[in-house]
Amino acid sequence: MDGAYYRAIQLEHFAKTFREATQLVSLPQRAPQAGQIRVRNIWCGVNGIFDTQLARNAIGYIDVATPSLTGVEALGIVEAVGDGVENFAVGDAAVTVQFRGGYREGNTDRESSFAKVPTPSRDWLTLASTGVSAAIALEHVGALKDGETVAVSAAAGGVGHIIVQLAKLRGCRVIAICGGPNKAAFIKSLGADRVIDYRAEDIGAVLRDEYPDAIDVAIDTVGGIVFDAFLENLAPLGRLVVAGAASDLDGAPEAVTGPRVAHQIYFKGASIRGFMNGRLTELWPAARARLFAMHAEGKLTLKFDSEPFEGLEHVYDAIDRLLSSQSIGKVVVKLGDA
């Protein structure tokens, strides 16, 4: 194995975009030490907003130094195991959802940094990170109850389309927000009860007219006018889960002059809750196991964006695709063959 190398995307300095802040590097392949496994990656998942925040050193819960490897999600095949490894054998499929484990063609790390999956399929990659995020945001942070009314922004995205399905499986009424007729048709096919195409309808007006004070759980990854519309129409004891603020990526957060949030939630007994998956790692294994079982039983449909990306160098294009708001479903990059 002497002389073997793999490629990775490395953060070199902080900049406005991920493309400007990083470069492709070649790193020596390491033999696994005791308790470690070596994985050859086949797929990686793209997280464009996280990647952009990383490039700008704007992730509050991670102390990022440069140079540093990047990416969160990757799935591959175990090529070698170190002494004492108990849960993996050569040939097993393994997924990592740890920061710095994603945008790289190979990965040697502790076996505890990986989870075993049935096959080297992008389905398991998606469920192990994006699916876990959807489940924990909706069911743990959002404290979902059967039959409630759920609203979700960016519903045709990787997280959003899974939230729609999880809510419908609980007998909920789902209000889904997305942009464009193709996304709207896709979300309708998943059973959403009301799809609001923000390019054709006013989100706030629709919610005020059709769902006044009726939203039990809202999952928002956009912010801005979507957050405002969800907040205004929370039901008594409703929960608004902030899982991102994509609308702030183009500049500083919007300065809002108006009634304090306290006045909008106090008399309803409603709440606003922050969701950051990286702070809830103890919940990941149980959520992952449950989602894997649901998928194996045919209860969850996974949608992948129609634009194919192959090769580590095309991670940049995949990030641009996701940030363009054109993608539908999960954006992934193929890194190699199984």
Backbone hydrogen bonds, N-H to C=O, Kabsch-Sander energy under -0.5 kcal/mol:
donor,donor_aa,acceptor,acceptor_aa,energy
4,A,1,M,-2.1
6,Y,27,L,-2.4
8,A,25,V,-2.2
9,I,103,Y,-2.5
10,Q,8,A,-0.6
10,Q,23,Q,-2.9
11,L,68,S,-3.8
12,E,10,Q,-0.5
12,E,21,A,-2.8
13,H,21,A,-1.6
15,A,55,A,-2.3
21,A,17,T,-1.6
22,T,18,F,-1.1
23,Q,10,Q,-1.8
25,V,8,A,-2.8
27,L,6,Y,-3.1
29,Q,4,A,-2.7
35,G,83,D,-2.4
36,Q,33,Q,-2.3
37,I,109,D,-2.5
38,R,80,A,-2.8
39,V,107,N,-2.9
40,R,77,I,-2.7
41,N,39,V,-0.7
41,N,105,E,-2.2
42,I,75,L,-3.5
43,W,75,L,-2.1
44,C,333,V,-2.0
45,G,73,E,-1.2
46,V,331,V,-2.3
51,D,47,N,-2.8
52,T,48,G,-2.1
53,Q,49,I,-2.6
54,L,50,F,-2.7
55,A,51,D,-2.3
56,R,52,T,-1.3
57,N,54,L,-1.7
58,A,53,Q,-3.0
60,G,58,A,-0.8
62,I,59,I,-1.4
64,V,62,I,-1.0
68,S,11,L,-1.5
70,T,9,I,-1.4
73,E,45,G,-0.6
74,A,96,T,-2.0
75,L,43,W,-2.5
76,G,94,A,-2.7
77,I,40,R,-2.2
78,V,92,D,-2.9
79,E,38,R,-3.2
80,A,38,R,-1.3
82,G,36,Q,-3.0
85,V,82,G,-1.5
91,G,78,V,-2.5
92,D,89,A,-2.2
93,A,117,V,-0.6
94,A,76,G,-2.6
95,V,115,A,-2.6
96,T,74,A,-2.9
100,R,71,G,-2.5
101,G,71,G,-0.7
101,G,98,Q,-2.1
102,G,71,G,-1.0
103,Y,70,T,-1.5
104,R,102,G,-2.0
105,E,7,R,-2.9
107,N,39,V,-2.1
109,D,37,I,-1.9
109,D,107,N,-0.5
111,E,35,G,-2.4
113,S,110,R,-1.9
114,F,111,E,-1.7
115,A,95,V,-2.5
117,V,93,A,-2.0
121,S,119,T,-1.9
124,W,121,S,-0.8
125,L,121,S,-1.2
126,T,122,R,-2.2
127,L,123,D,-2.3
128,A,124,W,-2.2
129,S,125,L,-0.8
129,S,126,T,-0.6
130,T,126,T,-0.6
131,G,126,T,-2.5
132,V,127,L,-1.1
133,S,129,S,-2.5
134,A,130,T,-2.2
135,A,131,G,-2.6
136,I,132,V,-2.6
137,A,133,S,-2.4
138,L,134,A,-2.1
139,E,135,A,-2.8
140,H,135,A,-0.6
140,H,136,I,-1.2
141,V,136,I,-2.6
142,G,137,A,-1.5
144,L,138,L,-1.0
147,G,170,R,-1.7
148,E,145,K,-1.5
150,V,148,E,-0.6
150,V,173,R,-3.2
151,A,217,V,-2.5
152,V,175,I,-2.3
153,S,219,I,-2.2
155,A,177,I,-2.8
157,G,154,A,-1.8
158,G,329,G,-0.7
160,G,154,A,-0.5
161,H,157,G,-2.3
162,I,158,G,-0.6
162,I,159,V,-0.7
163,I,159,V,-2.1
164,V,160,G,-2.3
165,Q,161,H,-1.1
166,L,162,I,-2.6
167,A,163,I,-2.6
168,K,164,V,-2.1
169,L,165,Q,-2.3
170,R,166,L,-0.6
170,R,167,A,-0.9
171,G,168,K,-1.9
172,C,167,A,-2.1
173,R,148,E,-2.0
174,V,172,C,-0.5
175,I,150,V,-3.3
176,A,174,V,-0.6
176,A,194,R,-3.0
177,I,152,V,-2.5
178,C,196,I,-2.1
180,G,178,C,-0.5
184,A,180,G,-2.1
185,A,181,P,-2.4
186,F,182,N,-2.0
187,I,183,K,-2.5
188,K,184,A,-2.3
189,S,185,A,-1.8
190,L,186,F,-0.7
190,L,187,I,-0.8
191,G,188,K,-1.7
192,A,187,I,-1.5
193,D,174,V,-1.1
194,R,174,V,-1.9
196,I,176,A,-3.1
196,I,194,R,-0.5
197,D,195,V,-0.7
198,Y,178,C,-2.2
198,Y,196,I,-0.9
200,A,197,D,-2.0
201,E,197,D,-2.4
203,I,201,E,-0.7
206,V,202,D,-2.5
207,L,203,I,-2.4
208,R,204,G,-2.3
209,D,205,A,-2.3
210,E,206,V,-2.9
211,Y,207,L,-2.0
214,A,211,Y,-1.5
214,A,233,N,-0.9
215,I,233,N,-2.3
216,D,149,T,-1.6
216,D,214,A,-0.7
217,V,149,T,-2.0
218,A,239,R,-2.6
219,I,151,A,-2.8
220,D,218,A,-0.6
220,D,241,V,-2.8
226,V,223,G,-1.6
228,D,224,G,-2.2
229,A,225,I,-2.2
230,F,226,V,-2.5
231,L,227,F,-2.8
232,E,228,D,-2.3
233,N,229,A,-1.1
233,N,230,F,-0.6
234,L,231,L,-1.2
235,A,215,I,-3.0
237,L,268,K,-2.2
238,G,235,A,-2.7
239,R,216,D,-3.0
240,L,271,S,-2.7
241,V,218,A,-3.5
241,V,239,R,-0.6
242,V,240,L,-0.6
242,V,273,R,-3.1
243,A,220,D,-3.1
243,A,241,V,-0.8
244,G,220,D,-0.6
246,A,221,T,-2.1
247,S,222,V,-2.6
248,D,245,A,-2.2
249,L,246,A,-1.6
251,G,248,D,-1.4
256,V,254,E,-0.6
258,G,256,V,-0.6
263,H,260,R,-1.4
264,Q,260,R,-0.6
264,Q,261,V,-1.5
265,I,261,V,-1.2
266,Y,262,A,-2.2
269,G,265,I,-1.1
269,G,266,Y,-0.9
270,A,265,I,-1.8
271,S,238,G,-2.2
273,R,240,L,-3.1
275,F,242,V,-2.8
276,M,274,G,-0.5
279,R,276,M,-2.2
280,L,277,N,-2.0
283,L,280,L,-2.0
284,W,281,T,-1.1
287,A,283,L,-1.8
288,R,284,W,-3.0
289,A,285,P,-2.4
290,R,286,A,-2.0
291,L,287,A,-2.4
292,F,288,R,-2.6
293,A,289,A,-1.9
294,M,290,R,-2.2
295,H,291,L,-2.5
296,A,292,F,-2.4
297,E,293,A,-1.5
298,G,295,H,-1.7
299,K,294,M,-2.7
303,K,301,T,-0.5
305,D,330,K,-2.5
311,G,334,K,-3.3
314,H,311,G,-2.1
315,V,312,L,-1.9
316,Y,313,E,-0.5
318,A,314,H,-2.1
319,I,315,V,-2.4
320,D,316,Y,-2.2
321,R,317,D,-2.3
322,L,318,A,-2.3
323,L,319,I,-2.6
324,S,320,D,-1.2
325,S,322,L,-1.4
326,Q,321,R,-0.9
327,S,321,R,-0.7
329,G,156,A,-3.2
330,K,303,K,-2.9
332,V,330,K,-0.6
333,V,44,C,-2.6
334,K,309,F,-2.6
335,L,42,I,-3.4
336,G,42,I,-1.3
